[in-house]
Amino acid sequence: MAIATINPATGETVREFDSLTEAQVDEALDRAVSGFASYRTTSFEQRATWLRATADLLEAEADGVAAMMTEEMGKTLASAKAETLKCAKAFRYYADHGAAMLADEPADAEAVGASRAYMRYQPLGVVLAIMPWNFPLWQAVRFAAPALMAGNVGILKHASNVPQSALYLEDVLRRAGFPEGCFQTLLIGSGMIESILRDPRVAAATLTGSEPAGRSVAAIAGDEVKHTVLELGGSDPYIVMPSADIAAAAKTAVTARVQNNGQSCIAAKRFIVHADVYDQFVDAFTDGFRGLVIGDPTDEATDVGPLATEQGRTDLEELVDDAVGKGAKVLIGGNRVERPGWFYEPTILADITDDMQIYSAEAFGPVAALYRVENIDEAIAIANDTTFGLGGNAWTTDTAEQDQFIDRIESGQVFINGMTTSYPELGFGGIKRSGNGRELTSHGMHEFCNIKTVWIA
Ligand code: NDP
């Protein structure tokens, strides 16, 4: 895949970039190693100062950064600006709370015959971050803010269609004061990842993206006995029970499905609705879709812009066509939009059966699949009948039902009467084929730490 900015709203190539050579990658790894040697000795206070300076720059530059992301992958300007500000918030959050998360953790010294015993969190070293295009800044910052606070250094291999966002992140961190080698963007194709991952200078890796990419990186890292964190997408259930506020559930469902033009791993994708409120929910949900403005993502009035890549639209179209061919009913949408760029109509499909690809595949675009169920057990059975396990949403005011959803939905996160969202202050990650490990909070920070046991007689 060429490393280039191609505007998804027009299909025009805006800028192309050359891949780094093997020699340039080698130099970057050397820089990372020597950067780590001194960076790991810096104080929490110093790192926090650089994190805060990054946040200040992101806030000051948010409009320009948003325009760049919109041009590279088609998200609306408003959502791109919100993403930039969320990144600033994350840098501040780990600046404020990182030292407490990294403080020595006392153990029961007496029980182990020591005068003192504790766990110390030390950075692992050079971490390779392989990131996707859907949230060009946030996906990388979710790794970078806690990892840098912990004293690690990062090398970023970003998706080939967001090179400007990738270069910006390196640049803003450098301008904020982070020393040379702390965070470098490598403009390379995925073919160079194996040799980097096998390089002894690289300690660990994190990847957000598709299952095949995750499987490949995990296999190589496993062979090298290196730690990985994987975030590989999802097909989140969104369950609506009779006691719920149906109007609110339907309104949030629209946002949950079409946010980021439908291209979010934690977007709700399967809408599982109790028969007693099915018609009421479906009417409101369909009305919500009907009111969406599809168009130029730089236009303030636009709700849904294009898909980020032509291939992404083709994949989505195939899922819809397969379902319709096997008997799914199109309640709204169902077609590409005939205009330049890679637009696809927000679409709702009903009468989904398990022989349709959309039953088990992730629909990475604004397409919702509807299921009608008779009771909570059936709702949970469908919710869990997937290889994914990232997020789960359930709408009910019945606290006993809430407990059941919290306990029985197989996922890394459950949101009750709301939609799955990643917050700097909450852990993020999945189970099953959605990946492993956690990002954010102390759990995410400790993923790239040597949790060293210290015992003193
Ligand atoms: P990919 O998984 O192909 O891309 C994500 C990142 O992984 C990119 O940096 C990519 O580089 C890199 N990559 C691709 N193949 C490999 C590999 N074999 N080894 C190591 N790194 C690799 O995602 P796509 O953009 O192709 O999207 C395809 C599907 O992935 C989507 O439809 C969706 O289901 C899922 N996805 C999930 C995301 C999430 O948030 N969890 C985000 C994006 C996609 P390069 O760009 O150079 O190929």
Boltz pocket constraint, residues with backbone or C-beta under 6 A from the ligand:
constraints:
  - pocket:
      binder: B
      contacts: [[A, 1], [A, 130], [A, 131], [A, 132], [A, 133], [A, 134], [A, 157], [A, 158], [A, 159], [A, 160], [A, 161], [A, 188], [A, 189], [A, 190], [A, 193], [A, 208], [A, 209], [A, 210], [A, 211], [A, 212], [A, 213], [A, 214], [A, 216], [A, 217], [A, 231], [A, 232], [A, 233], [A, 234], [A, 263], [A, 264], [A, 265], [A, 312], [A, 315], [A, 362], [A, 364]]
      max_distance: 6.0
